[in-house]
Amino acid sequence: MEISDHIKELCRERGWTYYELASQCGIAQSSLSTILNRGGDPSIKTLKKICAGFDISMTAFFAGIEKKNNDYSEIMEIYQSLGKTERKFAKVYLLGLACRKE
């Protein structure tokens, strides 16, 4: 998981728009847009402001990324161990959980 993806996820969890996050952080919306839409990594100073806006420490921010990466790795490891038919069922199940169509 990338920094920008984690920021987007934290916004979704809080029900915030990116405009609201920019306001909370005291950074320009254009700067936040560059980070989120172009995958740019923020400077340490900007990341500190983003974390302050979310009211979390940088340690907690990166721990969240690490946890997501570990979950992803575990899920992919399980998926890789499945046969072709089981993979198809797993995909349909996950799509159903996410309420999406194939």
Backbone as CSV, one residue per row, in Angstrom:
resi,resn,N_x,N_y,N_z,CA_x,CA_y,CA_z,C_x,C_y,C_z
1,MET,0.839,-1.177,0.000,0.000,0.000,0.000,0.882,1.237,0.000
2,GLU,0.527,2.173,-0.835,1.287,3.412,-0.931,0.734,4.459,0.038
3,ILE,1.522,5.467,0.278,1.126,6.556,1.171,-0.180,7.179,0.700
4,SER,-0.281,7.458,-0.596,-1.490,8.105,-1.115,-2.719,7.216,-0.920
5,ASP,-2.558,5.907,-1.111,-3.682,4.991,-0.912,-4.137,4.987,0.544
6,HIS,-3.177,5.054,1.454,-3.521,5.039,2.877,-4.231,6.337,3.273
7,ILE,-3.806,7.446,2.724,-4.475,8.721,2.990,-5.921,8.654,2.488
8,LYS,-6.114,8.126,1.292,-7.465,7.983,0.745,-8.322,7.096,1.635
9,GLU,-7.742,6.012,2.108,-8.470,5.092,2.976,-8.866,5.766,4.294
10,LEU,-7.957,6.530,4.878,-8.270,7.232,6.117,-9.389,8.256,5.907
11,CYS,-9.397,8.907,4.752,-10.490,9.831,4.436,-11.816,9.082,4.335
12,ARG,-11.814,7.934,3.643,-13.040,7.131,3.513,-13.549,6.698,4.880
13,GLU,-12.638,6.242,5.744,-13.025,5.786,7.077,-13.698,6.897,7.875
14,ARG,-13.249,8.118,7.673,-13.788,9.254,8.423,-14.943,9.950,7.707
15,GLY,-15.182,9.556,6.452,-16.229,10.191,5.670,-15.862,11.606,5.239
16,TRP,-14.559,11.843,5.103,-14.064,13.175,4.730,-13.846,13.265,3.230
17,THR,-14.077,14.461,2.706,-13.647,14.756,1.342,-12.179,15.164,1.409
18,TYR,-11.544,15.200,0.272,-10.144,15.625,0.246,-10.037,17.110,0.599
19,TYR,-11.086,17.859,0.266,-11.121,19.271,0.639,-11.127,19.416,2.161
20,GLU,-11.929,18.571,2.824,-11.978,18.612,4.284,-10.621,18.263,4.889
21,LEU,-9.962,17.263,4.317,-8.640,16.894,4.820,-7.664,18.053,4.647
22,ALA,-7.655,18.657,3.466,-6.750,19.786,3.221,-7.005,20.904,4.233
23,SER,-8.267,21.162,4.520,-8.612,22.194,5.511,-8.129,21.810,6.898
24,GLN,-8.327,20.545,7.271,-7.883,20.059,8.590,-6.371,20.144,8.736
25,CYS,-5.670,19.905,7.644,-4.206,19.852,7.673,-3.551,21.215,7.513
26,GLY,-4.287,22.148,6.941,-3.695,23.443,6.653,-2.745,23.403,5.475
27,ILE,-3.056,22.519,4.510,-2.245,22.471,3.290,-3.136,22.805,2.101
28,ALA,-2.523,23.237,1.030,-3.272,23.596,-0.172,-3.915,22.354,-0.778
29,GLN,-5.144,22.518,-1.236,-5.833,21.396,-1.853,-5.081,20.906,-3.091
30,SER,-4.420,21.816,-3.791,-3.649,21.416,-4.975,-2.483,20.511,-4.584
31,SER,-1.867,20.791,-3.447,-0.771,19.937,-2.971,-1.287,18.554,-2.621
32,LEU,-2.423,18.511,-1.933,-3.019,17.226,-1.570,-3.440,16.469,-2.822
33,SER,-3.991,17.188,-3.783,-4.413,16.564,-5.037,-3.236,15.925,-5.760
34,THR,-2.089,16.599,-5.763,-0.889,16.050,-6.401,-0.490,14.738,-5.734
35,ILE,-0.533,14.716,-4.416,-0.168,13.507,-3.669,-1.141,12.377,-3.972
36,LEU,-2.439,12.675,-3.943,-3.457,11.636,-4.068,-3.691,11.168,-5.496
37,ASN,-3.638,12.081,-6.440,-3.974,11.720,-7.821,-2.781,11.347,-8.676
38,ARG,-1.619,11.806,-8.297,-0.436,11.500,-9.101,0.514,10.562,-8.375
39,GLY,0.122,10.128,-7.194,0.942,9.169,-6.453,2.246,9.733,-5.939
40,GLY,2.336,11.054,-5.873,3.557,11.662,-5.354,3.681,11.449,-3.860
41,ASP,4.883,11.277,-3.387,5.106,11.139,-1.957,5.245,12.527,-1.341
42,PRO,4.521,12.761,-0.243,4.616,14.069,0.402,5.947,14.237,1.117
43,SER,6.340,15.472,1.320,7.528,15.736,2.128,7.209,15.350,3.569
44,ILE,8.227,15.214,4.384,8.027,14.890,5.802,7.166,15.968,6.461
45,LYS,7.442,17.211,6.137,6.684,18.327,6.705,5.197,18.213,6.351
46,THR,4.907,17.911,5.094,3.522,17.769,4.654,2.870,16.552,5.288
47,LEU,3.614,15.444,5.369,3.067,14.231,5.985,2.763,14.467,7.467
48,LYS,3.604,15.230,8.146,3.324,15.569,9.550,2.016,16.347,9.656
49,LYS,1.785,17.272,8.715,0.543,18.051,8.716,-0.663,17.148,8.454
50,ILE,-0.495,16.211,7.530,-1.584,15.280,7.218,-1.907,14.421,8.438
51,CYS,-0.884,13.910,9.085,-1.094,13.103,10.294,-1.767,13.927,11.388
52,ALA,-1.343,15.174,11.536,-1.971,16.061,12.527,-3.444,16.281,12.179
53,GLY,-3.738,16.421,10.899,-5.123,16.583,10.471,-5.974,15.376,10.822
54,PHE,-5.388,14.193,10.702,-6.081,12.956,11.079,-6.019,12.700,12.586
55,ASP,-5.235,13.488,13.297,-5.013,13.330,14.734,-4.396,11.967,15.056
56,ILE,-3.391,11.606,14.248,-2.632,10.379,14.498,-1.141,10.713,14.400
57,SER,-0.326,9.877,15.001,1.118,10.061,14.902,1.605,9.487,13.571
58,MET,2.801,9.880,13.182,3.382,9.301,11.966,3.633,7.809,12.162
59,THR,3.970,7.421,13.391,4.170,5.998,13.688,2.883,5.223,13.432
60,ALA,1.758,5.760,13.905,0.469,5.099,13.689,0.118,5.074,12.201
61,PHE,0.447,6.148,11.499,0.178,6.210,10.058,0.902,5.071,9.334
62,PHE,2.199,4.937,9.595,2.974,3.901,8.910,2.655,2.502,9.417
63,ALA,2.237,2.385,10.675,1.810,1.078,11.190,0.566,0.619,10.439
64,GLY,-0.307,1.559,10.102,-1.498,1.223,9.321,-1.150,0.709,7.939
65,ILE,-0.158,1.308,7.316,0.305,0.843,6.002,0.893,-0.551,6.118
66,GLU,1.726,-0.765,7.134,2.360,-2.066,7.322,1.322,-3.154,7.560
67,LYS,0.299,-2.850,8.359,-0.752,-3.827,8.635,-1.475,-4.187,7.346
68,LYS,-1.790,-3.192,6.531,-2.475,-3.460,5.265,-1.608,-4.313,4.348
69,ASN,-0.307,-4.015,4.309,0.600,-4.804,3.471,0.664,-6.245,3.950
70,ASN,0.676,-6.453,5.270,0.709,-7.809,5.812,-0.579,-8.552,5.499
71,ASP,-1.732,-7.876,5.643,-3.014,-8.495,5.309,-3.045,-8.883,3.838
72,TYR,-2.595,-7.994,2.985,-2.576,-8.253,1.553,-1.698,-9.464,1.242
73,SER,-0.526,-9.512,1.836,0.394,-10.623,1.599,-0.216,-11.945,2.031
74,GLU,-0.873,-11.942,3.182,-1.495,-13.173,3.684,-2.620,-13.630,2.764
75,ILE,-3.443,-12.694,2.324,-4.550,-13.031,1.435,-4.025,-13.574,0.109
76,MET,-2.999,-12.940,-0.432,-2.436,-13.408,-1.704,-1.787,-14.780,-1.561
77,GLU,-1.169,-15.026,-0.427,-0.562,-16.338,-0.180,-1.637,-17.425,-0.173
78,ILE,-2.751,-17.143,0.484,-3.863,-18.100,0.515,-4.419,-18.293,-0.890
79,TYR,-4.627,-17.199,-1.607,-5.170,-17.263,-2.962,-4.270,-18.106,-3.870
80,GLN,-2.972,-17.901,-3.758,-2.022,-18.639,-4.593,-2.067,-20.141,-4.323
81,SER,-2.473,-20.530,-3.122,-2.515,-21.959,-2.776,-3.771,-22.654,-3.308
82,LEU,-4.726,-21.883,-3.815,-5.980,-22.447,-4.300,-5.846,-22.968,-5.720
83,GLY,-6.706,-23.919,-6.032,-6.794,-24.409,-7.398,-7.608,-23.441,-8.249
84,LYS,-7.679,-23.716,-9.552,-8.355,-22.817,-10.487,-9.824,-22.596,-10.109
85,THR,-10.533,-23.655,-9.782,-11.951,-23.544,-9.429,-12.135,-22.765,-8.134
86,GLU,-11.300,-23.077,-7.145,-11.401,-22.380,-5.858,-11.088,-20.892,-6.017
87,ARG,-10.144,-20.558,-6.897,-9.825,-19.139,-7.140,-11.023,-18.406,-7.720
88,LYS,-11.735,-19.091,-8.623,-12.913,-18.477,-9.222,-13.963,-18.197,-8.142
89,PHE,-14.208,-19.169,-7.268,-15.162,-18.980,-6.181,-14.709,-17.864,-5.233
90,ALA,-13.430,-17.821,-4.949,-12.897,-16.790,-4.053,-13.110,-15.406,-4.661
91,LYS,-12.877,-15.292,-5.949,-13.053,-14.001,-6.624,-14.509,-13.560,-6.574
92,VAL,-15.425,-14.479,-6.877,-16.853,-14.150,-6.848,-17.263,-13.752,-5.428
93,TYR,-16.766,-14.467,-4.436,-17.083,-14.164,-3.044,-16.588,-12.763,-2.668
94,LEU,-15.351,-12.459,-3.019,-14.793,-11.142,-2.692,-15.521,-10.021,-3.416
95,LEU,-15.879,-10.250,-4.665,-16.666,-9.252,-5.403,-18.013,-9.026,-4.734
96,GLY,-18.602,-10.101,-4.233,-19.880,-9.988,-3.527,-19.723,-9.191,-2.239
97,LEU,-18.645,-9.436,-1.513,-18.394,-8.671,-0.295,-18.223,-7.182,-0.591
98,ALA,-17.577,-6.904,-1.708,-17.337,-5.511,-2.092,-18.532,-4.914,-2.847
99,CYS,-19.587,-5.716,-3.047,-20.795,-5.283,-3.753,-20.487,-4.784,-5.158
100,ARG,-19.606,-5.505,-5.835,-19.234,-5.133,-7.205,-19.569,-6.276,-8.141
101,LYS,-19.739,-5.925,-9.412,-19.970,-6.938,-10.437,-18.675,-7.180,-11.175
102,GLU,-18.525,-8.394,-11.663,-17.319,-8.779,-12.405,-17.254,-8.120,-13.736
